[in-house]
C-alpha cells in the first residue's frame, strides 16, 4: 500500500468524503510535504481502494455544472488494511532510495569548492523548509490540535534540522580541507 493510499484511507477513516475533499485536506494539512499528492493519482488510488473493497461508495452528488462527486466511506477490510500497514511501517524501516545520498557519494567528481557551494545552496533551501515546517506546526499548536495528529510534522522538522546541520558540518570539513577530497582518476 503506497503512502498516498495510507493517507486516503486515514482521511476516510475520519469521516466519509470525496477525493477532491481528500486532496484539499491533504494540502491544507501540508501532508504534501511527506506524500507526493496529485489530483489524478489520488483519484486513481481511491478507485483502486474501492476496487479492493477497502472503500465503499456512500453517495454521489452534483453541484451546478461541476462534475459528480462520489463520496467514499471506510469498510471493515479497509480499516484492517490501514492499521496493518501503519503497524508495518512503524515496526520496521522501509528501504527508500532517495537521490541525495547518491549525490553525496559522487560529489568527489566535482571540485571541492563547487561541491561546497552546491551543498550551501542545499542547506539554505533546507533553512527555508525548516521555517515553513515550524510555521505550520505553530499554526497547528495554536488550533489546539492534539499532538498525536501532527507528530509526523514534528519528525519532519527534526530530521530536516538534523540534515541541515549535518550538511553545514560537511561544508566546513570540505572548506577547511579536513575532508580529503580525491578527484576522479582518469
C-alpha positions as CSV (number, residue, x, y, z in Angstrom):
1,X,0.0,0.0,0.0
2,X,1.5,3.3,-1.1
3,X,1.9,6.3,1.2
4,X,-0.9,8.0,-0.7
5,X,-3.2,5.0,-0.2
6,X,-2.5,5.1,3.5
7,X,-3.3,8.8,3.6
8,X,-6.5,8.4,1.7
9,X,-7.7,5.5,3.9
10,X,-6.8,7.6,7.0
11,X,-8.8,10.5,5.8
12,X,-11.8,8.4,5.1
13,X,-11.4,6.8,8.5
14,X,-12.1,10.2,9.9
15,X,-15.3,10.5,8.0
16,X,-16.8,9.7,4.6
17,X,-15.5,12.1,1.9
18,X,-15.0,12.5,-1.8
19,X,-11.5,12.5,-3.4
20,X,-11.5,16.3,-4.1
21,X,-12.1,16.9,-0.4
22,X,-9.3,14.5,0.4
23,X,-7.0,16.3,-1.9
24,X,-7.9,19.7,-0.3
25,X,-7.4,18.3,3.2
26,X,-4.0,16.8,2.3
27,X,-2.9,20.2,1.0
28,X,-4.4,22.1,4.0
29,X,-2.7,19.9,6.4
30,X,0.6,20.2,4.4
31,X,0.8,16.5,4.0
32,X,2.1,17.1,0.5
33,X,5.5,17.6,2.3
34,X,5.5,13.9,3.1
35,X,3.4,12.4,0.4
36,X,3.5,13.1,-3.4
37,X,0.0,14.3,-3.9
38,X,-1.6,15.0,-7.3
39,X,-5.3,15.0,-8.0
40,X,-5.1,12.4,-10.7
41,X,-3.0,10.0,-8.6
42,X,-5.3,10.5,-5.7
43,X,-8.4,9.7,-7.8
44,X,-6.7,6.6,-9.2
45,X,-5.7,5.5,-5.7
46,X,-9.2,5.9,-4.4
47,X,-10.5,3.8,-7.3
48,X,-8.0,1.1,-6.5
49,X,-9.0,1.1,-2.8
50,X,-12.7,0.9,-3.9
51,X,-12.0,-2.0,-6.3
52,X,-10.1,-3.8,-3.5
53,X,-13.2,-3.3,-1.3
54,X,-11.3,-1.2,1.2
55,X,-13.7,1.8,0.5
56,X,-17.3,1.8,-0.3
57,X,-19.5,4.4,-2.1
58,X,-21.9,6.1,0.1
59,X,-23.3,8.6,-2.3
60,X,-22.9,10.8,-5.4
61,X,-23.7,14.5,-5.6
62,X,-23.5,17.2,-8.1
63,X,-23.4,21.0,-7.5
64,X,-24.3,23.1,-10.5
65,X,-22.2,22.5,-13.6
66,X,-19.4,20.7,-11.6
67,X,-18.7,17.1,-12.2
68,X,-20.3,14.5,-10.0
69,X,-18.6,13.8,-6.7
70,X,-18.6,10.3,-5.3
71,X,-18.3,10.0,-1.5
72,X,-16.5,7.1,0.0
73,X,-16.6,5.5,3.4
74,X,-14.2,3.0,5.1
75,X,-15.1,-0.7,5.0
76,X,-14.0,-3.0,7.8
77,X,-11.5,-4.5,5.4
78,X,-10.2,-1.0,4.8
79,X,-9.8,-0.3,8.5
80,X,-7.9,-3.6,8.9
81,X,-5.7,-2.9,6.0
82,X,-4.9,0.6,7.2
83,X,-4.0,-0.5,10.7
84,X,-1.9,-3.4,9.4
85,X,0.0,-1.1,7.1
86,X,0.6,1.6,9.8
87,X,1.9,-1.1,12.1
88,X,4.2,-2.5,9.4
89,X,5.6,1.0,8.7
90,X,6.0,1.8,12.4
91,X,7.7,-1.5,13.3
92,X,10.5,-1.8,10.7
93,X,12.4,0.6,8.4
94,X,11.5,0.6,4.7
95,X,14.4,0.9,2.4
96,X,13.9,4.0,0.4
97,X,16.1,5.2,-2.4
98,X,16.5,9.0,-2.1
99,X,18.7,10.9,-4.6
100,X,20.7,13.0,-2.2
101,X,22.9,10.1,-0.7
102,X,23.8,9.2,-4.3
103,X,24.8,12.8,-5.0
104,X,26.9,12.8,-1.8
105,X,28.6,9.6,-2.7
106,X,29.5,11.1,-6.1
107,X,30.3,14.6,-5.0
108,X,34.0,13.8,-5.2
109,X,33.6,14.1,-9.0
110,X,33.3,17.9,-8.5
111,X,35.9,20.4,-7.5
112,X,35.6,20.7,-3.7
113,X,34.7,24.4,-4.0
114,X,31.8,23.6,-6.3
115,X,30.6,20.8,-4.0
116,X,30.7,23.1,-1.0
117,X,28.8,25.9,-2.9
118,X,26.2,23.4,-4.1
119,X,25.8,22.0,-0.6
120,X,25.5,25.5,0.8
121,X,22.6,26.1,-1.6
122,X,21.0,22.8,-0.5
123,X,21.4,23.8,3.2
124,X,20.0,27.2,2.5
125,X,16.9,25.6,0.9
126,X,16.6,23.4,4.0
127,X,16.6,26.5,6.1
128,X,13.6,27.7,4.2
129,X,11.9,24.4,4.7
130,X,12.6,24.4,8.4
131,X,11.0,27.9,8.7
132,X,7.9,26.7,6.7
133,X,7.5,23.5,8.7
134,X,7.9,25.3,12.0
135,X,5.2,27.9,10.9
136,X,2.8,25.0,10.1
137,X,3.5,23.4,13.4
138,X,3.0,26.7,15.2
139,X,-0.4,27.0,13.5
140,X,-1.4,23.5,14.5
141,X,-0.4,24.2,18.1
142,X,-2.5,27.4,18.1
143,X,-5.5,25.5,17.0
144,X,-5.0,23.2,20.0
145,X,-5.0,20.1,17.8
146,X,-3.8,17.0,19.8
147,X,-0.1,16.3,19.3
148,X,-0.9,12.8,18.1
149,X,-2.3,14.3,14.9
150,X,0.9,16.2,14.0
151,X,3.8,14.1,15.2
152,X,4.8,13.4,11.6
153,X,5.4,17.1,11.1
154,X,7.5,17.2,14.3
155,X,9.5,14.3,13.0
156,X,9.9,16.1,9.6
157,X,11.1,19.2,11.4
158,X,13.6,17.3,13.5
159,X,15.0,15.3,10.6
160,X,15.2,18.3,8.3
161,X,17.0,20.3,11.0
162,X,19.5,17.4,11.6
163,X,20.1,17.1,7.9
164,X,20.8,20.8,7.5
165,X,23.2,20.8,10.5
166,X,25.0,17.7,9.1
167,X,25.4,19.3,5.7
168,X,26.7,22.6,7.3
169,X,29.3,20.5,9.2
170,X,30.2,18.7,5.9
171,X,30.7,22.1,4.2
172,X,33.0,23.2,7.0
173,X,35.0,20.0,6.7
174,X,35.3,20.4,2.9
175,X,36.3,24.1,3.1
176,X,38.8,23.5,5.9
177,X,40.3,20.6,4.0
178,X,39.7,18.3,7.0
179,X,37.9,16.0,4.5
180,X,40.4,14.7,2.0
181,X,39.0,15.3,-1.5
182,X,40.1,12.8,-4.1
183,X,39.4,13.9,-7.7
184,X,38.5,11.0,-10.0
185,X,41.4,9.1,-11.5
186,X,41.4,9.1,-15.3
